[in-house]
C-alpha cells in the first residue's frame, strides 16, 4: 500500500505552529523579565516594612535601575538582620540616585535599628525634602522626636501624617501620647479613642488608662 505524502501535510503544519508558539512564548517571557521588575520569591514582601505598618513603600517610586538593584539587595539583607551589609547597599543606592527618597528612608530604618538616631533623623528629613508627602518618613520623624521629648516637632510630623492618611491608627496613638505629655489630656483622650476604634490595641489600653485618670481627676 502506497503512502500519500499529502496525508502528512496537516501534521507538519501543526508541528510548525507549535514550535512558533513555544518560541514566541519564550521571547515574551524574556522580554517581560527585562522590562518589568518582579521581586524574587524570597523577598515577595518587598513592599513591607515588617517592623511597622507594612505599607507598599516602594510601589510609589521608580528608582533608576542601579539604585533599584541596591535597594532590593539592601531590603533583603535588612529583613535578615544583616544590618551593616544592608546599610552599605542603601548607601550605594543614595550615591546612585541622590534624589531617591526611598534610599534615604531605608538607610534611616537601618540606622534606627543600629541606634544611630541622629543620623536616622537626618535621613528621614532628606526623604521628605525630596518627597514632602512621604507619610512613613513623617511617622519615623515623629517617633524620633517623641523619643527626644521634642514634642512640638513630634506633633508637627504626626499632624502631617494624619493629613496624608486619616485612618493611621499608629499616628493617633502616638499623637495621644505626645498630647498627654504636653498636658493636653482631653485631646489625648480623643486620639486614644480614635486609635482604639481603628483596632490599635495600644490605643485601647491608653484610652482606658487616660479615661481612668481623667475621671479620677474630675472627682477630686
N, C-alpha and C positions, 0 to 999 in steps of 0.2 A: 504494500500500500504506500503510495507516494505522498510525501508531506507537502503541504501547500504553505510556502513561506509567508503568504499574506495572512495566514491564521495567527502568526506571531506578532503582527504589527500592533494590535491593541495593547499587548503586554509590554512591548518595547516602549510605547508611548507612555504607559502608566509608570514604568520604571524611571523614565527620564523625568516625568513630573514629580515623582517622589524625591529624586536627587535634587531637583531645583528647589523644592520646598525646604528640604533639610539645609541646603547651602544658604538660602535666603534667611532661614531662621537663625542660623549661627551668626550670620552677618549682622542681623538685627540685634541679637543679644550682645555681641561685642560692641556694637555702636552705642547701645544704651549704657553699657558699663563705662564707656569713655565719657559720655556726655552727662550722665546723671550720677550724683553722689549717693551711694547706698551704703550705710554702715554695715560692718561685718556682724555676724550673728552674736559674737561675744560682747559687742557693745550696742546691742539693739536698743538699749535705753540711753542712747547718745544724747537725747534731749532732756534728760532728767538730772537735776541736782539732787542726789539721794539724801542729802542732809536736810533739805528744806522742802520747798513746795512742789518740786517735780514739774516745773513749767517747761514748755518747749523753748528753751532759751536760745538754742542755736538755729531754730527754724526761721527766725526773723531776719537773719543776716546772711549775706552771700560773700563770704571771705574769698580773697584771692586764693588760687589753688595751693600755693606753697604754705600760706597761713592756715588754710583748711587742713592740710596734712599734719601740721604741728598741733593744731587744736585737737584733732582726732586722736593723735598719739598721746597728747597730754591728758585728755579726759580719760582715756583707757588706763593710764598709769595712776591717775587721781582716784579712780574707783577701786584700784588695788592697793591704795595707801602707799604707793611708791612716790612720795611727795616731792623729794628733791629732783627726781627724774622728770616728774610732771612739771615742776617749776621750770626746769631747763627748756622743755618743749614750749611752754607758754611764753617764755622769754623770747624764744626763736619766732614764735607767732607775732609777738609785738614788733620785733625787728623787721619781719617780713611785711607787715602791714600795720604801721603805727596808727592808722585811722580806724582800726577794727575794735569796737567796744568789747566784743567777746573775749579777745586776747587779754585785755585788762581785767575783765570780770573774773575769768578763770584763774589768772595769776593771783588776783586778790583772794579768791576762795582758798587757794593753796596756802597763801601767806597767813590767812586766818588759822588754818589747821596747824601751821608751824608757829603760831602765836606771835607772829610779827605784825602786830595790829596797826602800827603807824604806817608801815609800808602798804598794808592791805587797804587802809583808808585812802591813801593816795591813789591806788589803782582804781578803786570804785569811783573816786572823784574824776579820774581821767575817763572812765567809762561813760559817766553821764555828761562829761564835757563833749564827748563825741556824739552821744545819743541821749538827749535830755530826758526822754520818756522811758528810760531803761528802768522799769519798776524794780526788778530784783536787785539792781545796784543800789537803788534808794533804800530797799529793805536792809541790805547789808550795812550801808552807811548809818542807818537808824540804829541798828544793833550795836555798832562800834561806838557811836556817840553816847548811846544809853549806858554802855559799859564804862565809859569815861565820866559818867554823870554830867555830860553836857546835854541837858535835857531840852534846851531850846533848839539845838541843831537836830537832835533826835526827832523832836516833834515836827520840825520842818520836813524832814525826809519821810516820816510816816504819813503826814498830810499829803505829800506829793504822791506817795504810793497809793493811797486810798482814792485820790483823784483819778489815777490811772486804772485802778481796779476796785470797784466799790464792794466786792464780796471777799476782800482779802482778810480772812479771819485772823491770820498771824499779825497783820498790821493793827487790827483793832485791839488785840490782846496786848501788844507791846505799847500801843498808844495809851491804853488804860494804865499800864504800869508807870509810864512816864508822867501822865497826868496826876496820878496818885502821889508820885514822888514830888511833884510841883505843888501839892496841896489842893488840887482841884478834884476833890473826891466825887462830887456829883457827876462830873463829866467822865471821870474814870469808871464810875459805876455803869453809866450808859454804854461806854465802849466795851466793858467786860461782858455786859449782857448781850451786845451785838455779836461779839466773838463767840459766845456760847450758842447763840441762835444759829451761827454758821458752823456749828459742830466742832468748835475748838475746845477740847476738854480742859486745857489750861485756863481758857477764858471762863469756863463754867465754874471751876474751882475758885478763880479770882473773884468772880461775881458774888459767889456765896460768902466769901471772906469779907469783901468790901461791904456787902449788904449788912452782914452781921455787925461790923464795926460802925457803919453809918447809923443803923438802928440803935445801937448801944449809945452812941454819942448823942442821938436825938432824945433819948430817955434821960440822960444825965443832966 
